[in-house]
C-alpha cells in the first residue's frame, strides 16, 4: 500500500487553499514598491528613492507565550498585530521607516479559519505600520506540535539614513524622557504573568479587573508606534522600545558612555494589571520583566518637549543625567 503526504499529516491542497484565501488580505498591504504578487519563490520590493546614504535594517521576533493564551482562549484575530508591532517598533528605534514584512506560521495541522484569522491580523497591522506583507511561510508539522497548537515568527525590513541609525551620539545630559503609553503587557513577561495570575492568584479568564475581563486585558494587542515616530521624528533624539528587560535594561541601549537616566515611578501611568501581578512579584523584578505601562521612551531636547506633548499622548517620566544605568525613584 502506498502512503500519501496527506496520510502522513500534511495536506498540500489545504496549503494551496490557504494561500488563495489570504491573497486579498495581503494585497491590501501592497505599496507601489511591491513587485509581483503572492506565489513566487520570494517577495520583491523596489527600494524607495530620496535617501542620501540609505541603509537597510532588519528585525525579527515572535510573540512569546502570549500565543499560549490566544490559543487557549481561541482568540486569534489580534495576535498578528503583536507580531508586527514587536518587529517594526524595534526598527523605528534606529530611525528606520518600515518597508516590508514576512511571517512564519507553523502548526501541527492547518486550520484554514484559524490561520486566515491570524494572517488577517498580520495584514491589518502591516497597514497600520505602513509596510507591505510581501511573503511568508506556512508549515504543517504534525510531529512537532500538539494538536491545535501553532507558532509565529516575523521579520521586518526598514530603511534609514546611515548617519541617523546610531542614536547615542544625539543624546545629551539634560534631555527629557517622555513615555508613549503601552496598551498593556504588549508581548513580554507572559510566562511570569501566567504563572502569577493563573497559578499563584488562581484567577480565571473571565475574572474582572477595572471593568474588563482578564483575558481581554492580557490579549490587548501591542501598540504600533510607527505613525507616532514619523510624525515626531524631527523632535526626537533617540527612541527605546520597552520590551523584555523593561525600562532598566532597554533605556541604557540608547545612551552614550557616561550618561544614564532618572525615572520617577510616580510619573508612570501604570495600568492595574501590573499591580495585580505585583502582588506576587518583587518590585525590582516587575521593572525588569514588564513595561509597567511604558511602550516607547522618547529622548527629547528640552526645547522640543512641547512639540511632542502637543502632538501625542506622551508624558514626561524623567531625564538624562551624568551617570550610567537607570535609577528608579
C-alpha positions as CSV (number, residue, x, y, z in Angstrom):
1,X,0.0,0.0,0.0
2,X,1.3,3.4,-1.0
3,X,1.3,6.2,1.6
4,X,0.4,9.8,0.6
5,X,1.7,13.1,2.1
6,X,-1.8,13.7,3.4
7,X,-1.9,10.4,5.3
8,X,1.4,11.5,6.9
9,X,-0.5,14.6,8.2
10,X,0.4,17.2,5.7
11,X,-2.2,18.5,3.2
12,X,-0.9,20.2,0.1
13,X,-4.4,21.0,-1.0
14,X,-5.1,22.7,2.3
15,X,-2.0,24.8,2.0
16,X,-2.9,25.9,-1.5
17,X,-6.4,26.8,-0.3
18,X,-4.9,28.9,2.5
19,X,-2.8,30.9,0.0
20,X,-5.8,31.6,-2.1
21,X,-7.8,32.7,1.0
22,X,-5.3,35.2,2.2
23,X,-4.4,36.8,-1.2
24,X,-6.9,39.6,-0.9
25,X,-5.8,40.4,2.7
26,X,-2.2,40.5,1.7
27,X,-2.8,42.6,-1.4
28,X,-4.3,45.4,0.7
29,X,-0.9,45.9,2.2
30,X,0.9,46.4,-1.1
31,X,2.6,49.7,-2.0
32,X,3.8,50.7,-5.5
33,X,7.2,49.4,-4.5
34,X,6.0,45.8,-4.3
35,X,6.9,43.9,-7.5
36,X,4.7,40.9,-8.5
37,X,2.3,39.2,-6.2
38,X,2.0,36.2,-3.9
39,X,3.1,32.8,-5.2
40,X,6.7,33.5,-6.4
41,X,9.7,32.0,-4.7
42,X,10.5,35.2,-2.9
43,X,9.0,38.6,-2.3
44,X,10.3,41.6,-4.4
45,X,10.4,45.2,-3.2
46,X,11.8,48.1,-5.1
47,X,13.8,50.4,-2.8
48,X,12.4,53.9,-2.3
49,X,14.4,56.9,-3.6
50,X,15.2,60.1,-1.7
51,X,17.8,58.8,0.6
52,X,21.4,60.1,0.5
53,X,23.1,57.1,2.2
54,X,20.4,54.5,2.5
55,X,20.9,51.6,4.9
56,X,18.6,48.6,5.2
57,X,17.8,47.5,8.8
58,X,16.1,44.2,9.8
59,X,14.3,43.0,12.9
60,X,12.8,39.6,13.8
61,X,10.7,38.5,16.8
62,X,7.8,36.3,18.0
63,X,5.0,36.9,20.5
64,X,6.2,34.6,23.3
65,X,3.8,32.8,25.5
66,X,1.1,35.4,24.8
67,X,0.4,33.0,22.0
68,X,-0.4,30.2,24.5
69,X,-3.2,32.5,25.9
70,X,-4.6,33.2,22.4
71,X,-4.7,29.5,21.6
72,X,-6.3,28.6,24.9
73,X,-8.9,31.3,24.6
74,X,-9.4,30.6,20.9
75,X,-8.9,34.3,20.2
76,X,-6.7,34.7,17.1
77,X,-7.7,38.0,15.5
78,X,-5.2,40.3,17.3
79,X,-2.1,38.2,17.8
80,X,-0.8,39.1,14.3
81,X,-0.7,42.8,15.5
82,X,1.6,41.7,18.3
83,X,3.9,40.0,15.8
84,X,4.2,43.0,13.5
85,X,4.5,45.5,16.4
86,X,7.4,43.7,18.0
87,X,9.4,44.0,14.8
88,X,8.5,47.4,13.5
89,X,8.8,49.1,16.9
90,X,12.4,47.9,17.1
91,X,13.1,49.3,13.6
92,X,12.0,52.8,14.4
93,X,14.4,52.9,17.4
94,X,17.2,53.1,14.7
95,X,15.1,55.7,12.8
96,X,14.2,53.2,10.1
97,X,10.9,53.5,8.2
98,X,9.4,50.0,7.9
99,X,9.2,48.8,4.3
100,X,8.1,45.2,4.3
101,X,7.3,42.2,6.5
102,X,7.4,38.4,6.2
103,X,5.7,35.9,8.6
104,X,6.3,32.3,9.5
105,X,3.3,30.2,10.7
106,X,4.0,26.6,11.8
107,X,1.3,24.3,13.1
108,X,0.5,20.6,13.7
109,X,-2.4,20.7,11.2
110,X,-3.5,23.7,9.2
111,X,-6.9,25.0,10.3
112,X,-7.9,27.4,7.5
113,X,-10.2,29.5,9.6
114,X,-7.6,30.0,12.4
115,X,-4.7,30.6,10.0
116,X,-6.7,33.1,8.0
117,X,-7.7,35.0,11.2
118,X,-4.0,35.2,12.2
119,X,-2.7,36.3,8.9
120,X,-5.6,38.8,8.6
121,X,-4.4,40.4,11.8
122,X,-0.9,40.5,10.4
123,X,-2.1,42.2,7.2
124,X,-4.1,44.7,9.1
125,X,-1.1,45.5,11.4
126,X,1.1,45.9,8.3
127,X,-1.3,48.5,7.0
128,X,-1.1,50.3,10.4
129,X,2.7,50.3,10.2
130,X,2.8,51.3,6.6
131,X,4.7,48.3,5.5
132,X,3.9,45.6,2.9
133,X,3.3,42.0,3.7
134,X,5.3,40.6,0.7
135,X,5.7,36.9,1.7
136,X,5.7,34.3,4.4
137,X,5.8,30.6,5.1
138,X,3.2,28.2,6.3
139,X,4.3,24.8,7.6
140,X,2.3,21.8,8.7
141,X,4.4,19.6,11.0
142,X,2.3,17.1,12.8
143,X,5.1,15.5,14.8
144,X,6.4,18.9,16.1
145,X,3.3,20.5,17.6
146,X,0.4,19.3,19.7
147,X,-3.0,19.3,18.0
148,X,-4.4,22.8,17.5
149,X,-1.1,24.4,18.5
150,X,0.8,26.8,16.2
151,X,3.8,29.1,16.4
152,X,4.5,32.5,14.9
153,X,7.6,34.5,13.9
154,X,8.0,37.6,11.9
155,X,10.7,39.5,10.1
156,X,10.6,43.2,9.2
157,X,12.9,45.3,7.0
158,X,13.2,49.1,7.1
159,X,15.4,51.9,5.6
160,X,17.2,54.7,7.3
161,X,19.9,57.3,6.6
162,X,23.3,56.0,7.6
163,X,24.1,58.9,9.9
164,X,20.7,58.6,11.7
165,X,20.9,55.0,12.8
166,X,23.1,55.2,15.9
167,X,21.2,57.5,18.2
168,X,23.6,57.5,21.1
169,X,25.5,60.5,19.7
170,X,22.3,62.6,19.7
171,X,21.6,62.1,23.4
172,X,22.7,64.8,25.8
173,X,22.8,65.4,29.5
174,X,19.6,67.2,30.5
175,X,17.4,65.7,27.8
176,X,14.0,64.8,29.0
177,X,12.4,61.3,28.8
178,X,8.9,61.1,27.5
179,X,6.8,58.0,27.5
180,X,4.3,56.8,25.0
181,X,1.9,54.5,26.9
182,X,1.7,50.8,26.3
183,X,-1.6,49.2,25.6
184,X,-0.9,46.7,28.3
185,X,1.7,43.9,28.7
186,X,2.4,44.1,25.0
187,X,4.3,40.8,24.2
188,X,6.7,40.4,27.1
189,X,6.7,38.7,30.5
190,X,3.8,36.4,29.8
191,X,5.4,33.3,31.3
192,X,5.7,35.1,34.6
193,X,2.3,36.8,34.2
194,X,0.6,33.4,33.5
195,X,2.3,31.8,36.5
196,X,1.3,34.6,38.9
197,X,-2.3,35.2,37.6
198,X,-3.5,31.6,37.0
199,X,-1.4,29.6,39.4
200,X,-0.4,31.8,42.4
201,X,-3.5,34.0,42.4
202,X,-5.9,31.4,40.9
203,X,-7.6,33.9,38.6
204,X,-9.7,32.8,35.6
205,X,-10.1,34.3,32.1
206,X,-13.5,35.9,32.9
207,X,-12.4,37.5,36.2
208,X,-12.8,41.3,36.1
209,X,-10.1,43.9,36.6
210,X,-11.2,47.5,36.4
211,X,-14.3,46.6,34.5
212,X,-12.6,44.4,31.9
213,X,-12.2,40.6,31.6
214,X,-8.7,39.4,32.5
215,X,-8.3,37.6,29.1
216,X,-9.3,40.8,27.2
217,X,-6.6,42.8,29.1
218,X,-4.0,40.1,28.5
219,X,-4.7,39.8,24.8
220,X,-4.9,43.5,24.1
221,X,-2.6,43.9,21.1
222,X,0.8,45.6,21.2
223,X,0.6,49.2,20.2
224,X,2.3,50.1,16.9
225,X,4.3,53.4,17.2
226,X,5.3,53.9,13.6
227,X,2.9,56.7,12.9
228,X,4.0,58.5,16.1
229,X,7.6,58.1,15.0
230,X,7.1,59.5,11.5
231,X,5.2,62.5,13.0
232,X,7.7,63.3,15.7
233,X,11.0,62.3,14.1
234,X,12.3,65.9,13.8
235,X,11.9,66.4,17.5
236,X,13.3,63.2,18.8
237,X,17.0,62.5,19.8
238,X,16.5,58.8,20.5
239,X,13.9,56.1,21.0
240,X,13.8,53.0,23.2
241,X,11.3,50.2,22.7
242,X,10.4,48.9,26.2
243,X,10.3,45.1,25.8
244,X,11.8,42.2,27.7
245,X,14.1,43.8,30.4
246,X,11.8,46.7,31.0
247,X,12.9,50.3,31.4
248,X,16.0,49.4,33.4
249,X,17.6,47.3,30.6
250,X,16.2,48.9,27.4
251,X,16.9,52.6,28.1
252,X,20.7,52.2,28.5
253,X,20.9,50.9,25.0
254,X,20.4,54.4,23.6
255,X,22.8,56.2,26.0
256,X,26.4,57.0,25.2
257,X,29.1,56.1,27.8
258,X,28.8,58.3,30.9
259,X,25.1,59.0,30.6
260,X,22.1,57.4,32.3
261,X,18.6,58.2,33.4
262,X,16.5,59.0,36.4
263,X,12.9,57.7,36.1
264,X,10.2,58.9,38.6
265,X,7.9,56.0,39.2
266,X,5.1,58.2,40.4
267,X,5.0,59.8,36.9
268,X,4.3,56.5,35.2
269,X,0.7,55.7,34.2
270,X,0.8,52.1,35.2
271,X,-2.4,50.0,34.5
272,X,-3.9,48.0,37.3
273,X,-2.9,44.6,35.7
274,X,0.7,45.3,36.7
275,X,-0.2,45.9,40.3
276,X,-2.2,42.7,40.3
277,X,0.8,40.8,39.1
278,X,3.0,42.7,41.5
279,X,1.1,41.1,44.5
280,X,3.3,38.1,44.0
281,X,6.4,39.6,42.4
282,X,9.2,41.8,43.8
283,X,9.0,45.4,42.5
284,X,12.6,45.2,41.1
285,X,11.6,42.0,39.2
286,X,8.5,43.8,37.9
287,X,10.6,46.6,36.4
288,X,12.9,44.1,34.8
289,X,10.2,41.9,33.3
290,X,7.4,44.3,32.3
291,X,7.0,47.6,30.5
292,X,4.9,49.0,33.5
293,X,2.7,51.0,31.2
294,X,5.5,52.5,29.0
295,X,5.7,51.1,25.5
296,X,8.2,53.6,24.0
297,X,10.5,56.1,25.5
298,X,11.4,59.3,23.6
299,X,14.6,61.2,24.4
300,X,13.8,64.8,23.7
301,X,15.8,68.1,24.0
302,X,14.0,70.5,26.4
303,X,13.2,72.9,23.6
304,X,11.3,70.2,21.7
305,X,9.2,68.8,24.6
306,X,6.2,71.0,23.9
307,X,6.0,69.9,20.3
308,X,5.9,66.2,21.4
309,X,3.4,66.8,24.1
310,X,1.1,68.7,21.8
311,X,1.0,66.1,19.1
312,X,0.8,62.8,21.1
313,X,-0.3,61.2,24.3
314,X,3.2,61.3,25.6
315,X,4.1,62.3,29.2
316,X,7.3,63.1,31.0
317,X,8.8,60.4,33.2
318,X,12.4,61.5,33.9
319,X,15.6,62.9,32.4
320,X,19.0,62.0,31.2
321,X,21.8,62.5,33.8
322,X,25.5,62.1,34.2
323,X,25.5,58.5,35.4
324,X,25.3,55.0,33.9
325,X,22.2,52.8,34.1
326,X,18.7,53.7,35.1
327,X,17.7,54.9,38.6
328,X,14.1,54.5,39.6
329,X,13.0,56.9,42.3
